[in-house]
């Protein structure tokens, strides 16, 4: 109950109102959200594939990771901010939306996967940093990360095709308004 | 209000919409979101590949030569573009009017031609004049500006892709059905 009240206050906030009424806010926020998500997936997949030894292991893992993950985090920040902004416009509907919930769940799993990798698996990196088979744990982490982020993209897309949520567009209109 | 090319486009879109494949795709609910999801993942691969080449030109990364970096990422870039082409074609077949009658779609195609042209020209020049690029060109401010500009063009392609869904709102749009809805 309190949660719903919180969502309602989000929806009636000045920010949400501005997004709903502004001419450019929805399309641009939505485009930035997509841009961020695409950049997260693109940059993290290079790191994930390196863990899987694709295309090879000739570049040190630590170099690949340090080169790319800062961009992943930057993109994540952008995606988070724009995502929160979109959330405020229909917080309660999002909260009850199944694909949205699944997306958040998988996001959590992706975070946990990364945490476990950073805390445990990467400790032995000196042994497999370059020109060596990555350990199974690292391969699993890479594969899971790929699967999780592709799922996040799919669930995100799916939100736009569920009836409940639509930025106030007529329901018979065949347009998706969510990334 | 219709100009000639709009009539042609509209009848072309209607013809596509009447084909068996289009009808099949439209009657299958998950086709559009599935195609769009793969499309977006492909956009991620394209942008990340371009980012890596751009960062090398900006000397943010330097353990590999420009040629090595470009050889490393252009296969991903063109491979992902092939995926984008196929999924994009699938989306056009499914919802031809939504795509072909939107201003954003045609701006996207224009930017796509420009963006691909720059990348192709860059690749050709780089492989032909490897030493000139590695020893001089890559340090030129103009080349760096060009690299950033190219990345911006590709971001513009993503933006236009997203704007297809907001076409009427943004450009006034060609799709009458949507226009009448927006007026409600």
Contacts between the chains, C-beta under 8 A, distances in Angstrom:
chain1	res1	chain2	res2	distance
A	23	B	169	7.1
A	26	B	166	7.0
A	27	B	162	6.6
A	27	B	163	5.7
A	27	B	165	7.8
A	27	B	166	4.1
A	27	B	169	6.9
A	27	B	170	6.3
A	30	B	162	5.9
A	30	B	166	7.9
A	31	B	158	6.9
A	31	B	159	4.9
A	31	B	162	4.0
A	31	B	163	7.0
A	34	B	40	6.6
A	34	B	43	7.8
A	34	B	158	6.5
A	34	B	162	5.5
A	35	B	47	7.8
A	35	B	155	6.5
A	35	B	158	5.6
A	35	B	159	7.7
A	37	B	40	7.0
A	37	B	44	7.4
A	38	B	40	6.0
A	38	B	41	7.9
A	38	B	43	4.6
A	38	B	44	3.9
A	38	B	47	5.5
A	38	B	158	6.7
A	39	B	44	6.7
A	39	B	47	5.9
A	39	B	48	6.8
A	39	B	51	7.4
A	40	B	44	7.4
A	41	B	40	7.8
A	41	B	41	5.8
A	41	B	44	3.6
A	41	B	45	7.7
A	41	B	48	7.8
A	42	B	43	7.8
A	42	B	44	3.5
A	42	B	45	5.4
A	42	B	46	7.4
A	42	B	47	5.2
A	42	B	48	2.7
A	42	B	49	7.3
A	42	B	51	7.3
A	43	B	48	4.9
A	43	B	51	7.1
A	45	B	44	7.1
A	45	B	45	6.8
A	45	B	48	7.1
A	46	B	48	6.1
A	46	B	52	7.5
A	55	B	72	7.8
A	59	B	63	7.5
A	59	B	64	7.6
A	63	B	63	6.3
A	67	B	52	8.0
A	67	B	55	7.7
A	67	B	61	5.5
A	68	B	48	7.9
A	71	B	51	6.6
A	150	B	37	7.7
A	150	B	41	6.1
A	153	B	37	5.1
A	153	B	40	5.4
A	153	B	41	5.6
A	153	B	44	8.0
A	154	B	33	7.4
A	154	B	34	7.6
A	154	B	37	4.4
A	157	B	33	4.7
A	157	B	36	5.1
A	157	B	37	4.6
A	157	B	40	6.9
A	158	B	33	5.4
A	160	B	33	7.3
A	161	B	29	7.5
A	161	B	32	7.4
A	161	B	33	5.1
A	169	B	181	7.9
A	170	B	181	5.2
A	170	B	184	6.6
A	173	B	178	6.9
A	173	B	181	5.2
A	174	B	95	7.4
A	174	B	98	7.3
A	175	B	98	7.6
A	175	B	165	5.4
A	175	B	178	7.0
A	176	B	32	7.8
A	176	B	33	7.9
A	176	B	36	7.9
A	176	B	165	5.9
A	177	B	165	6.1
A	177	B	166	7.7
A	179	B	40	7.6
A	179	B	162	7.1
